[in-house]
Amino acid sequence: MSPKLIRDLEEKYPSLKIPCLETDNGWYNLIDMLLAEVTNTNNQLEKYKIRCSITQIKEKFGGLRFYVVNNWVEKTMDGDLLIEDQDKAADLIDKLYEFIERIEDTSRELCEICGITGEILRSETQLKTLCKNCRGMKFQYN
């Protein structure tokens, strides 16, 4: 992703530590939505002293991969949370993971380079999701 777009995301989400973005610019909007959802989830989890952290954002097998970890187990093992609060926190985390899965699925239909509708193409060594216009730019496909 371009340095300018990365800076834009870092400025928009100062409460998140955004790892190296190993994607092209076409998935910027998807990543923006994911970061917004992580921020929203963290705001709701704050009362339980639970936080989700992003560990990696990358392209893999032609799709976006967004890896998130949280300290839910640590907080529940400490006995700091009531059972009903554990359930509420777990529901929030589950909803976040469901959202991530939907966005990852969507990425396999959007060009990694420009963001318009594309399809997964295979080269000898990799898979990329590209539109008709971007196919020849960076990728030799079969």
WOWOSUL-V789392 format. One line per field, one symbol per residue. phi: phi as a letter, one per 30 degrees, with the letter a starting at -180 (. if undefined). psi: psi as a letter, one per 20 degrees, with the letter a starting at -180 (. if undefined). Layout:
# WOWOSUL-V789392
phi=???
psi=???
This chain:
# WOWOSUL-V789392
phi=.deddddeddddbddccddeccbdddcedddedddddddddddddedchcbcbdcabacbhibdbbcbbbcddeddddidcdeddddddddddedddddeddddddddcbeddcjdebbdcccdbacbcbdddceddbbccc
psi=qqhghgggghhhmhiqoprpolrrhhjghghggghghgggghhhihijkqppqphqorppkjrppopprrkggghhhijipqghhgggghgggghghgggggggghhjjpphgiirpaqpqpahirqqoqrhhigigjpor.
